[in-house]
Amino acid sequence: MKAKVAFVALIWTLLLSGLHFHLNVGWSELGDEIRVLLGQQRKTMLVGFLPVT
């Protein structure tokens, strides 16, 4: 009985962790980083703008 509860808890934890990872990873940004690492694309520079009043 304890092994079954531990197994279900492990599966539940893995399922939630996988779902969290899938929903919170910026897939387009990750793809851009991989293309930069492989040399297929140049890294883009983001310039911030703070308006001064």
All heavy atoms as TSV, in Angstrom:
chain	resi	resn	atom	element	x	y	z
A	1	MET	N	N	0.827	-1.191	0.000
A	1	MET	CA	C	0.000	0.000	0.000
A	1	MET	C	C	0.873	1.258	0.000
A	1	MET	O	O	0.598	2.194	-0.724
A	1	MET	CB	C	-0.928	-0.047	1.210
A	1	MET	CG	C	-1.889	1.099	1.277
A	1	MET	SD	S	-3.109	0.944	-0.029
A	1	MET	CE	C	-4.135	2.315	0.321
A	2	LYS	N	N	1.946	1.260	0.821
A	2	LYS	CA	C	2.821	2.429	0.877
A	2	LYS	C	C	3.542	2.643	-0.447
A	2	LYS	O	O	3.760	3.765	-0.865
A	2	LYS	CB	C	3.842	2.293	1.997
A	2	LYS	CG	C	3.265	2.449	3.376
A	2	LYS	CD	C	4.357	2.370	4.424
A	2	LYS	CE	C	3.774	2.460	5.806
A	2	LYS	NZ	N	4.808	2.425	6.832
A	3	ALA	N	N	3.914	1.547	-1.103
A	3	ALA	CA	C	4.604	1.653	-2.386
A	3	ALA	C	C	3.681	2.256	-3.438
A	3	ALA	O	O	4.119	3.056	-4.268
A	3	ALA	CB	C	5.091	0.277	-2.835
A	4	LYS	N	N	2.404	1.890	-3.397
A	4	LYS	CA	C	1.450	2.432	-4.362
A	4	LYS	C	C	1.265	3.928	-4.143
A	4	LYS	O	O	1.231	4.697	-5.115
A	4	LYS	CB	C	0.106	1.708	-4.236
A	4	LYS	CG	C	-0.906	2.145	-5.259
A	4	LYS	CD	C	-2.193	1.360	-5.140
A	4	LYS	CE	C	-3.198	1.831	-6.164
A	4	LYS	NZ	N	-4.463	1.115	-6.063
A	5	VAL	N	N	1.174	4.367	-2.912
A	5	VAL	CA	C	1.024	5.790	-2.598
A	5	VAL	C	C	2.276	6.556	-3.023
A	5	VAL	O	O	2.177	7.632	-3.614
A	5	VAL	CB	C	0.739	5.989	-1.087
A	5	VAL	CG1	C	0.790	7.457	-0.716
A	5	VAL	CG2	C	-0.603	5.388	-0.717
A	6	ALA	N	N	3.441	5.991	-2.764
A	6	ALA	CA	C	4.689	6.639	-3.164
A	6	ALA	C	C	4.781	6.727	-4.688
A	6	ALA	O	O	5.211	7.751	-5.234
A	6	ALA	CB	C	5.878	5.874	-2.594
A	7	PHE	N	N	4.363	5.683	-5.391
A	7	PHE	CA	C	4.386	5.684	-6.844
A	7	PHE	C	C	3.445	6.737	-7.414
A	7	PHE	O	O	3.810	7.490	-8.327
A	7	PHE	CB	C	4.009	4.291	-7.368
A	7	PHE	CG	C	3.999	4.199	-8.861
A	7	PHE	CD1	C	5.190	4.220	-9.572
A	7	PHE	CD2	C	2.807	4.107	-9.553
A	7	PHE	CE1	C	5.181	4.137	-10.957
A	7	PHE	CE2	C	2.794	4.028	-10.931
A	7	PHE	CZ	C	3.983	4.041	-11.634
A	8	VAL	N	N	2.242	6.828	-6.881
A	8	VAL	CA	C	1.275	7.830	-7.347
A	8	VAL	C	C	1.796	9.238	-7.049
A	8	VAL	O	O	1.683	10.133	-7.884
A	8	VAL	CB	C	-0.109	7.595	-6.695
A	8	VAL	CG1	C	-1.051	8.756	-6.974
A	8	VAL	CG2	C	-0.712	6.288	-7.200
A	9	ALA	N	N	2.402	9.444	-5.884
A	9	ALA	CA	C	2.959	10.754	-5.555
A	9	ALA	C	C	4.103	11.115	-6.490
A	9	ALA	O	O	4.226	12.272	-6.922
A	9	ALA	CB	C	3.437	10.766	-4.102
A	10	LEU	N	N	4.930	10.154	-6.838
A	10	LEU	CA	C	6.031	10.394	-7.767
A	10	LEU	C	C	5.502	10.761	-9.151
A	10	LEU	O	O	5.966	11.725	-9.770
A	10	LEU	CB	C	6.927	9.161	-7.852
A	10	LEU	CG	C	8.077	9.250	-8.856
A	10	LEU	CD1	C	9.081	10.313	-8.412
A	10	LEU	CD2	C	8.744	7.895	-8.999
A	11	ILE	N	N	4.525	10.008	-9.644
A	11	ILE	CA	C	3.932	10.292	-10.949
A	11	ILE	C	C	3.281	11.672	-10.954
A	11	ILE	O	O	3.433	12.444	-11.892
A	11	ILE	CB	C	2.914	9.193	-11.345
A	11	ILE	CG1	C	3.611	7.859	-11.521
A	11	ILE	CG2	C	2.144	9.573	-12.589
A	11	ILE	CD1	C	4.651	7.844	-12.630
A	12	TRP	N	N	2.558	12.011	-9.899
A	12	TRP	CA	C	1.897	13.314	-9.781
A	12	TRP	C	C	2.935	14.439	-9.798
A	12	TRP	O	O	2.758	15.446	-10.488
A	12	TRP	CB	C	1.064	13.351	-8.501
A	12	TRP	CG	C	0.362	14.653	-8.288
A	12	TRP	CD1	C	0.686	15.619	-7.391
A	12	TRP	CD2	C	-0.776	15.140	-9.003
A	12	TRP	NE1	N	-0.179	16.672	-7.499
A	12	TRP	CE2	C	-1.093	16.404	-8.486
A	12	TRP	CE3	C	-1.557	14.626	-10.032
A	12	TRP	CZ2	C	-2.150	17.156	-8.958
A	12	TRP	CZ3	C	-2.612	15.383	-10.501
A	12	TRP	CH2	C	-2.895	16.628	-9.966
A	13	THR	N	N	4.019	14.271	-9.078
A	13	THR	CA	C	5.072	15.281	-9.032
A	13	THR	C	C	5.719	15.452	-10.400
A	13	THR	O	O	5.948	16.578	-10.849
A	13	THR	CB	C	6.137	14.884	-7.993
A	13	THR	OG1	O	5.503	14.747	-6.712
A	13	THR	CG2	C	7.233	15.920	-7.898
A	14	LEU	N	N	6.009	14.355	-11.086
A	14	LEU	CA	C	6.596	14.435	-12.419
A	14	LEU	C	C	5.637	15.076	-13.419
A	14	LEU	O	O	6.055	15.871	-14.266
A	14	LEU	CB	C	7.011	13.045	-12.897
A	14	LEU	CG	C	8.183	12.407	-12.159
A	14	LEU	CD1	C	8.396	10.973	-12.647
A	14	LEU	CD2	C	9.437	13.233	-12.335
A	15	LEU	N	N	4.362	14.759	-13.317
A	15	LEU	CA	C	3.365	15.335	-14.204
A	15	LEU	C	C	3.262	16.848	-14.000
A	15	LEU	O	O	3.282	17.619	-14.964
A	15	LEU	CB	C	1.998	14.680	-13.973
A	15	LEU	CG	C	0.852	15.222	-14.808
A	15	LEU	CD1	C	1.058	14.840	-16.272
A	15	LEU	CD2	C	-0.468	14.689	-14.306
A	16	LEU	N	N	3.181	17.288	-12.767
A	16	LEU	CA	C	3.086	18.717	-12.490
A	16	LEU	C	C	4.366	19.452	-12.868
A	16	LEU	O	O	4.314	20.567	-13.390
A	16	LEU	CB	C	2.765	18.961	-11.018
A	16	LEU	CG	C	1.317	18.707	-10.616
A	16	LEU	CD1	C	1.132	19.003	-9.135
A	16	LEU	CD2	C	0.364	19.517	-11.442
A	17	SER	N	N	5.509	18.839	-12.617
A	17	SER	CA	C	6.775	19.467	-12.993
A	17	SER	C	C	6.884	19.608	-14.512
A	17	SER	O	O	7.316	20.646	-15.018
A	17	SER	CB	C	7.954	18.657	-12.462
A	17	SER	OG	O	7.944	18.649	-11.058
A	18	GLY	N	N	6.500	18.586	-15.237
A	18	GLY	CA	C	6.522	18.645	-16.697
A	18	GLY	C	C	5.572	19.690	-17.244
A	18	GLY	O	O	5.906	20.443	-18.166
A	19	LEU	N	N	4.391	19.780	-16.672
A	19	LEU	CA	C	3.419	20.787	-17.100
A	19	LEU	C	C	3.923	22.189	-16.799
A	19	LEU	O	O	3.812	23.093	-17.631
A	19	LEU	CB	C	2.077	20.543	-16.403
A	19	LEU	CG	C	0.941	21.480	-16.788
A	19	LEU	CD1	C	0.611	21.333	-18.266
A	19	LEU	CD2	C	-0.285	21.195	-15.931
A	20	HIS	N	N	4.494	22.382	-15.633
A	20	HIS	CA	C	5.066	23.675	-15.253
A	20	HIS	C	C	6.182	24.067	-16.220
A	20	HIS	O	O	6.233	25.205	-16.691
A	20	HIS	CB	C	5.598	23.608	-13.819
A	20	HIS	CG	C	6.290	24.845	-13.375
A	20	HIS	ND1	N	5.621	25.972	-13.008
A	20	HIS	CD2	C	7.599	25.133	-13.261
A	20	HIS	CE1	C	6.494	26.914	-12.684
A	20	HIS	NE2	N	7.714	26.418	-12.832
A	21	PHE	N	N	7.049	23.138	-16.539
A	21	PHE	CA	C	8.148	23.396	-17.471
A	21	PHE	C	C	7.604	23.773	-18.850
A	21	PHE	O	O	8.038	24.739	-19.458
A	21	PHE	CB	C	9.041	22.162	-17.567
A	21	PHE	CG	C	10.192	22.315	-18.515
A	21	PHE	CD1	C	11.308	23.035	-18.148
A	21	PHE	CD2	C	10.142	21.744	-19.776
A	21	PHE	CE1	C	12.378	23.185	-19.018
A	21	PHE	CE2	C	11.204	21.884	-20.656
A	21	PHE	CZ	C	12.324	22.616	-20.279
A	22	HIS	N	N	6.629	23.023	-19.319
A	22	HIS	CA	C	6.064	23.264	-20.645
A	22	HIS	C	C	5.394	24.635	-20.729
A	22	HIS	O	O	5.526	25.337	-21.732
A	22	HIS	CB	C	5.064	22.168	-20.991
A	22	HIS	CG	C	4.378	22.375	-22.302
A	22	HIS	ND1	N	5.034	22.249	-23.498
A	22	HIS	CD2	C	3.105	22.729	-22.603
A	22	HIS	CE1	C	4.182	22.502	-24.486
A	22	HIS	NE2	N	3.014	22.796	-23.962
A	23	LEU	N	N	4.691	25.027	-19.706
A	23	LEU	CA	C	3.957	26.292	-19.732
A	23	LEU	C	C	4.832	27.503	-19.485
A	23	LEU	O	O	4.494	28.611	-19.905
A	23	LEU	CB	C	2.820	26.266	-18.705
A	23	LEU	CG	C	1.691	25.291	-19.006
A	23	LEU	CD1	C	0.704	25.272	-17.848
A	23	LEU	CD2	C	0.990	25.640	-20.302
A	24	ASN	N	N	5.961	27.347	-18.817
A	24	ASN	CA	C	6.756	28.501	-18.416
A	24	ASN	C	C	8.045	28.705	-19.200
A	24	ASN	O	O	8.741	29.688	-18.965
A	24	ASN	CB	C	7.071	28.414	-16.917
A	24	ASN	CG	C	5.837	28.663	-16.103
A	24	ASN	OD1	O	5.206	29.689	-16.216
A	24	ASN	ND2	N	5.476	27.685	-15.285
A	25	VAL	N	N	8.356	27.813	-20.111
A	25	VAL	CA	C	9.539	28.004	-20.942
A	25	VAL	C	C	9.122	28.831	-22.145
A	25	VAL	O	O	8.121	28.536	-22.787
A	25	VAL	CB	C	10.120	26.651	-21.402
A	25	VAL	CG1	C	11.159	26.846	-22.481
A	25	VAL	CG2	C	10.714	25.925	-20.226
A	26	GLY	N	N	9.906	29.865	-22.461
A	26	GLY	CA	C	9.645	30.649	-23.655
A	26	GLY	C	C	10.204	29.909	-24.856
A	26	GLY	O	O	11.395	30.031	-25.162
A	27	TRP	N	N	9.384	29.116	-25.524
A	27	TRP	CA	C	9.863	28.228	-26.567
A	27	TRP	C	C	10.455	28.985	-27.738
A	27	TRP	O	O	11.453	28.562	-28.319
A	27	TRP	CB	C	8.755	27.288	-27.033
A	27	TRP	CG	C	8.382	26.315	-25.970
A	27	TRP	CD1	C	7.269	26.334	-25.204
A	27	TRP	CD2	C	9.152	25.200	-25.514
A	27	TRP	NE1	N	7.282	25.300	-24.302
A	27	TRP	CE2	C	8.426	24.586	-24.466
A	27	TRP	CE3	C	10.374	24.664	-25.878
A	27	TRP	CZ2	C	8.890	23.458	-23.809
A	27	TRP	CZ3	C	10.837	23.544	-25.211
A	27	TRP	CH2	C	10.090	22.942	-24.189
A	28	SER	N	N	9.869	30.126	-28.111
A	28	SER	CA	C	10.431	30.888	-29.231
A	28	SER	C	C	11.787	31.470	-28.855
A	28	SER	O	O	12.719	31.476	-29.662
A	28	SER	CB	C	9.476	31.991	-29.664
A	28	SER	OG	O	9.270	32.916	-28.615
A	29	GLU	N	N	11.917	31.946	-27.629
A	29	GLU	CA	C	13.200	32.487	-27.164
A	29	GLU	C	C	14.247	31.382	-27.058
A	29	GLU	O	O	15.416	31.592	-27.391
A	29	GLU	CB	C	13.028	33.168	-25.817
A	29	GLU	CG	C	12.142	34.393	-25.889
A	29	GLU	CD	C	11.650	34.845	-24.522
A	29	GLU	OE1	O	12.104	34.273	-23.505
A	29	GLU	OE2	O	10.823	35.749	-24.481
A	30	LEU	N	N	13.836	30.217	-26.622
A	30	LEU	CA	C	14.758	29.083	-26.529
A	30	LEU	C	C	15.243	28.669	-27.914
A	30	LEU	O	O	16.432	28.403	-28.114
A	30	LEU	CB	C	14.079	27.900	-25.830
A	30	LEU	CG	C	14.931	26.662	-25.603
A	30	LEU	CD1	C	16.112	26.984	-24.691
A	30	LEU	CD2	C	14.093	25.546	-25.023
A	31	GLY	N	N	14.340	28.665	-28.890
A	31	GLY	CA	C	14.725	28.346	-30.260
A	31	GLY	C	C	15.696	29.369	-30.819
A	31	GLY	O	O	16.655	29.018	-31.522
A	32	ASP	N	N	15.471	30.658	-30.516
A	32	ASP	CA	C	16.395	31.702	-30.963
A	32	ASP	C	C	17.776	31.516	-30.350
A	32	ASP	O	O	18.792	31.677	-31.027
A	32	ASP	CB	C	15.854	33.090	-30.602
A	32	ASP	CG	C	14.639	33.470	-31.437
A	32	ASP	OD1	O	14.444	32.866	-32.512
A	32	ASP	OD2	O	13.897	34.378	-31.007
A	33	GLU	N	N	17.829	31.185	-29.075
A	33	GLU	CA	C	19.120	30.974	-28.403
A	33	GLU	C	C	19.872	29.786	-29.008
A	33	GLU	O	O	21.088	29.827	-29.157
A	33	GLU	CB	C	18.915	30.760	-26.898
A	33	GLU	CG	C	18.530	32.005	-26.150
A	33	GLU	CD	C	19.639	33.052	-26.149
A	33	GLU	OE1	O	20.824	32.676	-26.074
A	33	GLU	OE2	O	19.306	34.239	-26.251
A	34	ILE	N	N	19.144	28.742	-29.358
A	34	ILE	CA	C	19.789	27.572	-29.969
A	34	ILE	C	C	20.343	27.936	-31.337
A	34	ILE	O	O	21.467	27.553	-31.692
A	34	ILE	CB	C	18.795	26.393	-30.050
A	34	ILE	CG1	C	18.520	25.872	-28.641
A	34	ILE	CG2	C	19.328	25.273	-30.949
A	34	ILE	CD1	C	17.429	24.842	-28.563
A	35	ARG	N	N	19.565	28.718	-32.126
A	35	ARG	CA	C	20.060	29.138	-33.441
A	35	ARG	C	C	21.285	30.034	-33.308
A	35	ARG	O	O	22.203	29.963	-34.128
A	35	ARG	CB	C	18.951	29.840	-34.219
A	35	ARG	CG	C	17.948	28.864	-34.810
A	35	ARG	CD	C	16.976	29.533	-35.754
A	35	ARG	NE	N	15.977	30.357	-35.091
A	35	ARG	CZ	C	14.900	29.890	-34.480
A	35	ARG	NH1	N	14.666	28.593	-34.463
A	35	ARG	NH2	N	14.045	30.691	-33.899
A	36	VAL	N	N	21.340	30.878	-32.270
A	36	VAL	CA	C	22.515	31.721	-32.035
A	36	VAL	C	C	23.712	30.844	-31.676
A	36	VAL	O	O	24.820	31.046	-32.189
A	36	VAL	CB	C	22.234	32.770	-30.929
A	36	VAL	CG1	C	23.511	33.433	-30.474
A	36	VAL	CG2	C	21.239	33.803	-31.429
A	37	LEU	N	N	23.509	29.852	-30.820
A	37	LEU	CA	C	24.602	28.970	-30.427
A	37	LEU	C	C	25.139	28.164	-31.609
A	37	LEU	O	O	26.335	27.891	-31.685
A	37	LEU	CB	C	24.150	28.017	-29.320
A	37	LEU	CG	C	23.958	28.642	-27.939
A	37	LEU	CD1	C	23.342	27.628	-26.991
A	37	LEU	CD2	C	25.271	29.156	-27.397
A	38	LEU	N	N	24.265	27.795	-32.534
A	38	LEU	CA	C	24.690	27.028	-33.697
A	38	LEU	C	C	25.256	27.916	-34.800
A	38	LEU	O	O	25.769	27.409	-35.789
A	38	LEU	CB	C	23.515	26.212	-34.250
A	38	LEU	CG	C	22.976	25.110	-33.340
A	38	LEU	CD1	C	21.754	24.464	-33.960
A	38	LEU	CD2	C	24.044	24.072	-33.052
A	39	GLY	N	N	25.163	29.228	-34.632
A	39	GLY	CA	C	25.704	30.157	-35.613
A	39	GLY	C	C	24.801	30.399	-36.806
A	39	GLY	O	O	25.244	30.914	-37.822
A	40	GLN	N	N	23.553	30.030	-36.703
A	40	GLN	CA	C	22.616	30.218	-37.803
A	40	GLN	C	C	21.960	31.594	-37.778
A	40	GLN	O	O	21.356	32.001	-38.761
A	40	GLN	CB	C	21.523	29.148	-37.748
A	40	GLN	CG	C	22.048	27.751	-37.905
A	40	GLN	CD	C	20.972	26.710	-37.693
A	40	GLN	OE1	O	19.877	27.020	-37.245
A	40	GLN	NE2	N	21.296	25.465	-38.007
A	41	GLN	N	N	22.054	32.271	-36.657
A	41	GLN	CA	C	21.376	33.554	-36.490
A	41	GLN	C	C	22.231	34.441	-35.608
A	41	GLN	O	O	22.927	33.958	-34.723
A	41	GLN	CB	C	20.008	33.311	-35.833
A	41	GLN	CG	C	19.194	34.531	-35.563
A	41	GLN	CD	C	17.852	34.166	-34.933
A	41	GLN	OE1	O	17.347	33.074	-35.101
A	41	GLN	NE2	N	17.304	35.089	-34.188
A	42	ARG	N	N	22.189	35.734	-35.874
A	42	ARG	CA	C	22.902	36.676	-35.025
A	42	ARG	C	C	22.089	36.983	-33.780
A	42	ARG	O	O	20.858	36.980	-33.809
A	42	ARG	CB	C	23.148	37.985	-35.761
A	42	ARG	CG	C	24.194	37.914	-36.801
A	42	ARG	CD	C	24.346	39.259	-37.410
A	42	ARG	NE	N	25.736	39.470	-37.759
A	42	ARG	CZ	C	26.208	40.592	-38.231
A	42	ARG	NH1	N	25.401	41.617	-38.414
A	42	ARG	NH2	N	27.470	40.703	-38.524
A	43	LYS	N	N	22.779	37.254	-32.701
A	43	LYS	CA	C	22.098	37.605	-31.467
A	43	LYS	C	C	21.553	39.021	-31.597
A	43	LYS	O	O	22.225	39.913	-32.089
A	43	LYS	CB	C	23.055	37.523	-30.293
A	43	LYS	CG	C	22.364	37.710	-28.963
A	43	LYS	CD	C	23.279	37.325	-27.829
A	43	LYS	CE	C	22.610	37.602	-26.518
A	43	LYS	NZ	N	22.045	36.411	-25.932
A	44	THR	N	N	20.320	39.208	-31.189
A	44	THR	CA	C	19.715	40.527	-31.262
A	44	THR	C	C	19.958	41.268	-29.959
A	44	THR	O	O	19.909	40.684	-28.871
A	44	THR	CB	C	18.203	40.441	-31.515
A	44	THR	OG1	O	17.619	39.646	-30.499
A	44	THR	CG2	C	17.904	39.806	-32.865
A	45	MET	N	N	20.223	42.538	-30.089
A	45	MET	CA	C	20.463	43.360	-28.907
A	45	MET	C	C	19.180	44.128	-28.588
A	45	MET	O	O	18.627	44.814	-29.447
A	45	MET	CB	C	21.586	44.350	-29.157
A	45	MET	CG	C	21.849	45.271	-27.985
A	45	MET	SD	S	23.066	46.512	-28.380
A	45	MET	CE	C	24.509	45.726	-27.742
A	46	LEU	N	N	18.726	43.984	-27.380
A	46	LEU	CA	C	17.545	44.710	-26.939
A	46	LEU	C	C	18.007	45.975	-26.218
A	46	LEU	O	O	18.782	45.905	-25.279
A	46	LEU	CB	C	16.686	43.858	-26.008
A	46	LEU	CG	C	16.123	42.586	-26.618
A	46	LEU	CD1	C	15.365	41.788	-25.561
A	46	LEU	CD2	C	15.215	42.918	-27.777
A	47	VAL	N	N	17.503	47.103	-26.679
A	47	VAL	CA	C	17.856	48.372	-26.078
A	47	VAL	C	C	16.641	48.906	-25.351
A	47	VAL	O	O	15.563	49.042	-25.944
A	47	VAL	CB	C	18.339	49.372	-27.153
A	47	VAL	CG1	C	18.675	50.703	-26.528
A	47	VAL	CG2	C	19.509	48.805	-27.918
A	48	GLY	N	N	16.809	49.194	-24.103
A	48	GLY	CA	C	15.698	49.714	-23.317
A	48	GLY	C	C	15.570	51.210	-23.485
A	48	GLY	O	O	16.500	51.926	-23.805
A	49	PHE	N	N	14.373	51.712	-23.280
A	49	PHE	CA	C	14.118	53.130	-23.382
A	49	PHE	C	C	13.367	53.569	-22.140
A	49	PHE	O	O	12.282	53.052	-21.849
A	49	PHE	CB	C	13.291	53.447	-24.634
A	49	PHE	CG	C	12.899	54.895	-24.740
A	49	PHE	CD1	C	13.829	55.847	-25.081
A	49	PHE	CD2	C	11.605	55.288	-24.464
A	49	PHE	CE1	C	13.496	57.180	-25.168
A	49	PHE	CE2	C	11.254	56.614	-24.562
A	49	PHE	CZ	C	12.202	57.570	-24.904
A	50	LEU	N	N	13.944	54.464	-21.401
A	50	LEU	CA	C	13.282	55.025	-20.226
A	50	LEU	C	C	12.978	56.487	-20.500
A	50	LEU	O	O	13.882	57.312	-20.577
A	50	LEU	CB	C	14.183	54.884	-18.994
A	50	LEU	CG	C	14.530	53.467	-18.573
A	50	LEU	CD1	C	15.546	53.496	-17.438
A	50	LEU	CD2	C	13.312	52.714	-18.154
A	51	PRO	N	N	11.720	56.799	-20.663
A	51	PRO	CA	C	11.394	58.204	-20.929
A	51	PRO	C	C	11.669	59.058	-19.694
A	51	PRO	O	O	11.412	58.653	-18.564
A	51	PRO	CB	C	9.906	58.169	-21.262
A	51	PRO	CG	C	9.404	56.927	-20.610
A	51	PRO	CD	C	10.548	55.961	-20.607
A	52	VAL	N	N	12.214	60.225	-19.931
A	52	VAL	CA	C	12.506	61.164	-18.846
A	52	VAL	C	C	11.586	62.349	-18.995
A	52	VAL	O	O	11.500	62.949	-20.058
A	52	VAL	CB	C	13.978	61.605	-18.906
A	52	VAL	CG1	C	14.265	62.612	-17.800
A	52	VAL	CG2	C	14.897	60.414	-18.814
A	53	THR	N	N	10.895	62.656	-17.934
A	53	THR	CA	C	9.986	63.815	-18.009
A	53	THR	C	C	10.492	64.945	-17.151
A	53	THR	O	O	11.245	64.777	-16.248
A	53	THR	CB	C	8.566	63.434	-17.535
A	53	THR	OG1	O	8.645	62.917	-16.200
A	53	THR	CG2	C	7.982	62.387	-18.456
